Amino acid sequence: MSAKTLLKQKGIDPNKPVLQISREEALAGIMEAIKEYCPNVKIEKMPKKDLEGLIDSLGEKIINYHPENYHQERSALLSYIKELKRCGLTNKEEDAIDFC
């Protein structure tokens, strides 16, 4: 039996998204993590393409990491260290972001 068949059999909408977060909500969480762990970063200096990538990467991180201590957002930030360095990230802040 396929997942779609089982969902339909149980009367569950198979097309309803499980995770839904707006880019605004995603960026707000990322900005909170920046404020907490790397306040020298000026996120507004990040180019549009990099900022979109950072925001969109949060979707994958939400699936893979728990939300405590901004692990999801910090994981997204860790994926963009090079770009964040250009926006003011210090080595000390990089160490603070890394939770591994």
Order of alpha helices (4+ residues) and beta strands (2+ residues): alpha-alpha-alpha-alpha-alpha-alpha
